[in-house]
Amino acid sequence: MTKVQIRLAKLEDAAQLAAVFAHYVENTTASLEAAPPTEEQMAHRIRCYGAEYPFLVCELDGEIAGYAYAFRRFEEQAFDWSAFVSLYASIGKKGISRALLAALEETLRVMGILNLYVITVHNSKSQYFHLARGFTEAGRLREAAFKEGRWRDLAYYEKSIGLHSEDPEPLRKIGEVDPVKLEEICKRAEKAIRA
């Protein structure tokens, strides 16, 4: 039986995360980066994004099969309750992406995030994935990126995950989330993976 675990990323995960991401950079338009990040660059991302937001990994028998993280796109305080999310999985058809997104979303809700956003190259696979998880298309930038010999449209997706009150609670950082609560969230998400 395959052992499944979703947990917070550690710096020592950087090499495996870079390998997962390299496939997307080199073989798909899911990432618009020109070159895969190095292990050091990925460690920097874990440190930076993971200081404030969840940076989750999914392991199958101790090997990282995917990761998901949230990050801030706008620095102004008025955007405190909004986060952008990104996820990548090295294995398809097992529910890893769905499970990671579910754990990420629930953790962000506990932190006080109200709005989730995704930017992706417009394609039917990505569109289906996000729409099936309650996102709606918020807009499109036509021919905004050039990769693999073509101009690509970028699609923005959005999802509200909380109530927008006139006096929202201050946002909590990932380090302020009760570790027991975070483990419960991850365990629930793990059950959806077909290992």
C-alpha positions, -999 to 999 in steps of 0.1 A, spaced: 0 0 0 13 34 -9 20 58 19 5 93 12 14 124 31 5 161 25 27 184 47 44 218 47 75 220 25 110 219 40 141 234 25 155 199 19 126 193 -5 140 219 -29 157 195 -53 126 173 -57 104 203 -61 127 217 -88 125 183 -106 87 183 -106 86 219 -119 113 213 -145 89 191 -165 64 219 -167 89 245 -177 106 223 -204 77 204 -218 45 224 -214 30 259 -214 17 255 -178 48 275 -167 60 305 -187 94 305 -171 123 302 -197 144 278 -176 137 256 -146 147 270 -113 178 255 -96 176 238 -63 188 270 -46 162 291 -64 135 266 -53 148 268 -17 145 305 -19 108 302 -30 101 278 -1 116 303 23 99 334 8 64 321 1 64 296 30 71 324 55 36 338 52 16 313 33 12 275 31 37 258 8 24 222 7 40 191 -8 24 157 -14 46 126 -9 39 91 -22 61 66 -4 85 94 6 89 109 -29 74 143 -37 46 138 -64 33 174 -63 32 207 -45 10 237 -41 16 271 -26 0 305 -21 17 339 -26 10 376 -26 8 394 -59 1 429 -46 19 446 -18 -7 471 -7 -24 462 27 -58 464 10 -50 431 -7 -42 412 26 -73 390 22 -64 379 -13 -39 352 -24 -27 337 -57 -23 300 -58 -2 277 -79 2 239 -80 21 212 -99 19 174 -98 43 149 -114 17 122 -116 -18 126 -131 -50 107 -126 -45 101 -88 -62 132 -75 -30 148 -62 -37 182 -77 -73 182 -63 -61 171 -29 -34 197 -27 -57 225 -38 -83 214 -12 -57 214 16 -43 248 4 -78 263 2 -89 251 36 -56 263 52 -59 297 36 -95 300 49 -83 293 84 -57 321 80 -84 346 70 -79 347 32 -112 354 14 -102 355 -23 -82 330 -43 -68 338 -78 -50 317 -104 -32 328 -135 -28 302 -162 -22 298 -199 -57 295 -213 -63 258 -222 -93 234 -218 -75 212 -193 -67 241 -169 -101 256 -175 -120 224 -166 -98 218 -135 -105 253 -121 -141 255 -130 -148 221 -115 -134 234 -82 -156 264 -79 -134 290 -97 -149 313 -123 -130 329 -152 -124 365 -142 -107 376 -174 -82 370 -202 -51 387 -214 -50 380 -252 -17 369 -267 2 380 -235 29 354 -235 51 338 -262 62 302 -256 68 272 -279 66 293 -310 31 308 -303 15 337 -285 -6 325 -256 -36 339 -238 -35 341 -201 -66 333 -181 -74 346 -146 -96 326 -124 -111 336 -90 -129 320 -61 -144 335 -30 -138 313 1 -151 335 29 -176 362 38 -167 397 30 -176 417 61 -171 454 67 -146 447 94 -125 416 83 -103 399 108 -66 405 103 -48 379 83 -28 353 101 5 339 88 10 302 82 31 300 114 2 312 134 -21 283 123 -25 256 150 -2 227 138 -29 202 149 -55 220 128 -31 220 98 -24 183 102 -62 176 103 -66 196 71 -38 177 54 -51 143 66 -86 150 52 -71 160 18 -49 128 17 -80 106 17 -90 119 -17 -57 106 -33 -60 74 -52 -26 59 -44 
